[in-house]
Structure formats: C-alpha cells, structure tokens
Amino acid sequence: MKAAKATALFLMTPLYAGAAPGPHVARVTGQVTVLAAKGAQRSQRDERVAFWLKPLDAPSPVVLMVAGGHPHPRLIQRDKVFDPHILVVEVGSQVDFPNLDPFFHNVFSLFNGKRFDLGLYESGSTRAVRFDREGVCYIFCNIHPQMSAVVVVVDTPYFAVSDSRGEIAVRDVPPGRYQAKFWEEHCASKALDDLSRNITVSEGGVSVGTIQLQESEQPATAHLNKYGKTYDPEVFESPLYTKP
C-alpha cells in the first residue's frame, strides 16, 4: 500500500529529449493586432491571440515520470463567465472547472478538440477534463447561453496568450528551429495557417515582429445546447440557476 501511495504522487509530464539546460534558453516575443473584417480599423473586441512554438529539430516528446509538477490550469466559472476566455494547454493537461457561482452550471463541449459533458454541479465544487489530443475545443454551459470559452490544445510546452496590449512572450525556449503558429477566435482557419512561419531561436532571444490578423466576415451564430437544440428561457432564467 505504501508503494502505491508513493507512486500516485508522481505526475506524467512531457519532457523533450535534447532540450537545453536551464541557463541556455531564450525569450520569444512579438506584437499582434486584430483588424476588423471590412477595413483597416482595429477590432473592437478585446480578444486574445494564442501563440505557440512547435519544435522542428527536437525528437518527439517522451513521457517520463517526474515528481512534483505544476498546478492544473483552471477555467473558473464566476458571474456567468468563464475566466479566462482563451486558455492554451499542452496535450495531456488536466484542466479544472471550479464553479464559483452560487448556483449550478453544466460545462460541456461537442467539438472534436475534446467532447465531454460534466453534468450539473453545484457552487463550490470542481470537475476536471484531461485534454489528450491537439485541437481547438469550444466550451459552453448548458444552462447559461452567454457563457463560452476556448481551450487550445497544443503539442508543445512553448506557448502564450497575448495580453491586452497585443504583446506576446514565450519564456525559457531552448535554441533551435520552431514553427510559430497563431490562433484567434474570429479569424478564418486558412488565414491563420498562412501566418505560420519557421523561426530560429538563439540564446539572445528573437522577436516574430508585428503580426496583423483580420477577422472573418462570416457572421457569428448562436450556439445550441448539448442536445443540439436552442436554449429554453425557462431554464436559464430559473432561480435555481441565477440566484443563491
């Protein structure tokens, strides 16, 4: 029994063979601007841009048993909002979904990035999902149609999300060649693919420069609930889901 308990303290953490030791790492920076669909003016949305670096030289990651580990990333439910709205995680990561509202939520996703349904759970409780393959996963609540979030799952430990000024920074990147990739919620997939570029990271660091993304002209449509139907106002306006 003691040996079994000790084993449970170890976390599965992807390590990249050939990665440089701690001092020999660099910082990759850049600036992103999102333009409106029909002009050069800046988008009025306060959206973040996901950015990640996929190694081109390093061999495939090898999963090893490593003691310790980092706290799980979280998508908090509070004031009928997911926080953060955009979350980037590495393949294999477990994401916690704590409910900090004084009423029930039902988090779900029907997209190929990861299909799941956490069911109804109450205030103060937490449920979790392990994201085990690459993809973009759109997250909703089956009770509150205004709630949405996106989990971008990437096969690399080198990623970041732009801040409110559009600045991006990925720290502790070993020198080498990488494919730099971008993702933004309202941009077309092909346009985002066209922005991908190969870069070489040296110990002095590197900047990808200023990147301009343009929103798609495709109009946004309301999402359906987990049953593929429109939301029932009698449900999401019920005191059971709106008041303590």
C-alpha positions in Angstrom: 0.0 0.0 0.0 2.8 2.4 0.8 4.4 1.9 -2.5 1.1 2.5 -4.3 0.6 5.8 -2.5 4.1 7.0 -3.3 3.6 6.3 -7.0 0.4 8.4 -7.0 2.5 11.5 -6.1 4.2 11.4 -9.5 2.7 13.3 -12.4 3.0 12.4 -16.1 5.0 15.4 -17.5 6.2 15.5 -21.2 9.9 16.1 -21.4 11.7 16.9 -24.7 14.8 14.9 -25.3 17.7 17.2 -26.3 16.3 20.3 -24.6 19.0 22.7 -23.4 19.5 23.0 -19.7 18.0 25.9 -17.8 20.6 28.7 -18.5 20.6 28.1 -22.2 17.1 29.3 -23.0 15.7 32.4 -24.7 12.6 34.6 -24.9 10.4 34.8 -28.0 8.4 37.9 -28.3 6.1 39.7 -30.7 3.1 42.0 -31.2 -0.3 41.0 -32.6 -3.0 43.3 -33.9 -6.5 42.1 -34.9 -8.2 44.1 -37.7 -11.9 44.4 -38.2 -13.4 42.3 -41.0 -14.2 45.1 -43.5 -11.4 47.6 -43.0 -8.1 48.5 -41.5 -9.5 49.7 -38.2 -8.6 47.7 -35.1 -11.2 45.3 -33.9 -13.4 46.5 -31.1 -13.3 43.1 -29.4 -11.0 42.6 -26.5 -9.9 39.2 -27.7 -6.6 37.4 -27.0 -4.4 35.6 -29.6 -3.0 32.2 -28.8 0.7 31.7 -29.9 2.8 28.6 -29.8 6.2 27.3 -31.0 6.4 23.7 -32.3 9.9 22.3 -32.3 11.2 21.3 -35.7 14.6 19.9 -34.6 13.8 18.1 -31.4 12.6 14.5 -31.4 9.1 13.6 -30.4 8.4 14.2 -26.7 9.0 11.3 -24.4 6.7 11.0 -21.4 8.6 10.3 -18.2 7.6 10.1 -14.5 8.6 13.3 -12.8 8.0 14.2 -9.2 6.1 17.4 -8.3 4.5 19.0 -11.3 2.6 22.2 -11.8 -0.9 23.1 -10.6 -3.6 22.3 -13.1 -4.8 25.2 -15.3 -8.3 26.3 -14.5 -11.3 27.7 -16.3 -13.2 29.4 -13.5 -17.0 29.9 -13.6 -17.9 33.2 -11.9 -20.6 35.8 -12.6 -21.8 33.5 -15.5 -18.4 33.9 -17.3 -15.5 31.6 -17.9 -12.2 33.1 -16.8 -10.0 33.1 -18.8 -11.9 33.1 -22.1 -8.9 31.7 -24.0 -6.8 29.0 -22.4 -3.8 27.3 -24.1 -2.6 23.9 -22.6 -0.2 21.2 -23.6 -1.5 17.8 -24.8 -2.2 15.6 -21.8 -3.0 18.5 -19.4 -5.9 18.3 -17.0 -8.0 21.4 -16.7 -10.1 22.1 -13.6 -13.5 23.7 -13.9 -14.3 25.2 -10.5 -17.8 26.6 -10.0 -17.5 29.8 -8.0 -21.1 31.0 -8.7 -23.8 30.5 -6.1 -25.8 28.3 -8.4 -25.5 25.3 -10.7 -23.5 25.1 -14.0 -23.2 22.3 -16.7 -20.0 22.6 -18.7 -19.8 20.8 -22.0 -18.2 20.6 -25.4 -19.3 18.8 -28.6 -16.2 19.8 -30.6 -13.6 17.5 -31.9 -10.8 19.0 -29.8 -12.4 17.1 -26.8 -16.0 16.0 -26.4 -17.3 16.0 -22.8 -20.2 16.8 -20.6 -19.5 17.5 -16.9 -23.2 17.4 -15.9 -24.8 19.7 -13.3 -22.6 20.6 -10.4 -23.1 23.0 -7.5 -21.4 26.0 -6.2 -18.0 25.4 -4.6 -17.4 22.2 -6.4 -14.9 21.4 -9.2 -14.8 18.9 -12.1 -11.9 18.2 -14.4 -11.2 17.2 -18.0 -7.9 15.8 -19.5 -7.2 17.1 -23.0 -5.4 14.3 -24.6 -5.0 15.4 -28.3 -4.3 18.6 -30.3 -7.3 20.7 -31.3 -9.5 23.7 -30.6 -12.2 23.0 -28.0 -15.1 25.3 -27.7 -16.6 25.3 -24.2 -20.2 26.2 -23.2 -22.6 25.9 -20.2 -25.8 24.0 -20.9 -27.7 26.4 -18.6 -26.4 29.8 -19.5 -26.1 30.5 -23.2 -23.9 33.6 -22.7 -21.1 31.5 -21.3 -18.3 30.5 -23.6 -14.6 29.7 -23.6 -12.0 28.1 -25.8 -9.2 25.7 -24.9 -6.4 25.5 -27.5 -4.5 22.2 -27.0 -1.0 22.2 -28.5 1.7 19.6 -28.8 4.5 21.7 -27.3 5.3 23.3 -23.9 6.2 26.6 -25.5 3.1 28.8 -25.7 1.5 32.1 -24.6 -1.7 34.2 -24.9 -1.3 37.8 -25.9 -2.1 40.4 -23.3 -4.5 43.4 -23.5 -1.9 45.4 -25.5 -1.4 42.6 -28.0 2.1 41.6 -26.7 3.2 38.0 -26.7 6.1 36.5 -24.8 7.2 32.8 -24.5 10.0 32.3 -22.0 12.5 29.5 -21.5 12.6 28.4 -25.1 15.7 26.3 -25.9 17.7 27.5 -29.0 16.6 25.7 -32.2 14.2 25.9 -35.1 10.5 26.2 -34.5 7.2 26.7 -36.4 5.4 29.7 -34.9 1.6 29.4 -35.0 -1.2 31.7 -34.2 -4.9 31.3 -33.4 -7.7 33.9 -32.8 -11.4 33.1 -32.3 -12.8 35.3 -35.0 -10.2 34.7 -37.8 -10.6 32.1 -40.6 -8.6 28.9 -40.3 -6.8 29.4 -43.6 -5.8 32.9 -42.8 -4.3 31.7 -39.5 -2.5 28.9 -41.3 -1.0 31.4 -43.7 0.5 33.3 -40.8 2.5 30.3 -39.6 6.3 30.7 -40.1 9.5 29.0 -39.3 11.9 30.8 -36.9 15.3 30.2 -35.4 15.7 30.8 -31.7 19.1 31.8 -30.5 20.3 32.3 -26.9 19.8 36.0 -27.3 16.1 35.6 -27.9 14.1 36.5 -31.0 11.1 38.6 -32.0 8.5 37.5 -34.6 7.8 41.2 -35.2 4.3 42.7 -35.6 1.6 40.3 -36.8 -1.7 41.5 -38.2 -4.7 39.2 -38.1 -8.0 40.0 -39.8 -11.4 38.9 -38.5 -13.6 36.8 -40.8 -16.6 38.4 -42.4 -18.7 35.3 -41.5 -21.4 36.4 -39.1 -21.5 34.9 -35.6 -24.3 32.4 -34.9 -25.8 31.4 -31.6 -24.6 28.1 -30.4 -27.0 25.3 -29.4 -27.2 23.4 -26.1 -25.7 20.0 -25.5 -28.8 18.3 -27.0 -28.4 20.2 -30.3 -31.4 22.4 -29.5 -32.0 26.1 -28.8 -31.8 27.2 -25.1 -35.0 27.2 -23.1 -35.5 30.6 -21.4 -37.5 29.0 -18.6 -34.4 27.0 -17.7 -31.7 29.6 -17.7 -33.9 32.2 -16.1 -34.9 29.9 -13.2 -33.8 31.0 -9.7 -32.1 27.6 -9.4 -29.5 28.7 -11.9 -29.4 32.5 -11.4 -29.7 33.1 -7.6 -28.1 31.8 -4.5 
